[in-house]
């Protein structure tokens, strides 16, 4: 039976009504600090914990509940005769209900002007200790850390005088999830400017939403956000219309955004199954979209489109001519939104800081039995070395850099062929580099004469140069570094093709 409750909360939502209901059930209420003051001001007879401990709060409130009279009351095993005897000898009364939520550490560190001193002062000590104690002893003690659980707990107490074992177990589990999240936030904050690759790593994310299903309908899925600044990422976006985003929508849109951030000029990226299928830059976003669409009108159907400038009515009119899953941009004109509204299932995402780039971060891949963690790929070139007799023209060099930005985001082995800042052909995800190139050429509907080629890794043989020459490609950019680089260089010189080495590989798996 629940006879005594300890209440100390930072988030005071619903706590007065909850405490009033407990008082009606003749449950004695202990409390501390601001919570006790609020309860008494609301007409609730709350006893200060200091009256129970016989010791005043001290050190600016840093110490108030760390006392045997509190923790003995929480941790005692009720059907253990020795524990019962000890409680009587020490004059400790059991505490059956613990209602606590913690200092707002997350809210504090998210403030733009937060100092280390502010953050440290908002690390809760007594709260997690009491929560963990109550959760450990959940066979006898009910512990509540989430205001959303007040109603269920009250219903059970009113009906049975206590909560069910199942409820206590679930609430205890919730506590350990909560304190693990809390401690991870603290550790991440203290390590924010230090080593990413620690001896042990604990990750914490907060759920944004459950998804209808995962990559396939038989897989369950959910979407989570990182804690901290998420400017320029999809979790910071505002969905203006359309169906709920799916697992694949989110994954593909993220891929489109990562590629889009490579460009400063007006650019449109179209993605299908995480691979870019049409990318173009132009003087304005309308022209960029037209070029991106014309890159591969077949593959863009049912794809994701990301743009780094406001979508106007003319661009919107072109976009709705085909079926698209998602359109994301920093803004949309009123007229554009009216046009999109004619396709209510089309997902429209406004992402104001779409050009924002991550200055620091990690890329995580789950493997069976563990994780692979690496720095995010923020690089593009280590050098820009012309290794052939012929050098690229100024226009070709611009296209080479354009193509290299795109190929960085194509699944390996990867080839991108481009001209006039427009992708003409993309060859993704082949087990052989020559197959990636042959696939790109075979499925291309454009005249490739005068185009340029980007490869995400070096050419192991000269066969790729031979294929490029047959297609009319006039310049190549690749990392270099093969033992047989000389063969490719010689073939380029023979075919009158210029080639640039970057010194930086961009595998993407």
Order of alpha helices (4+ residues) and beta strands (2+ residues): beta-alpha-beta-alpha-beta-alpha-alpha-alpha-beta-alpha-alpha-alpha-beta-alpha-alpha-beta-beta-beta-alpha-beta-beta-alpha-beta-alpha-beta-alpha-beta-beta-beta-beta-alpha-beta-beta-alpha-beta-alpha-beta-alpha-beta
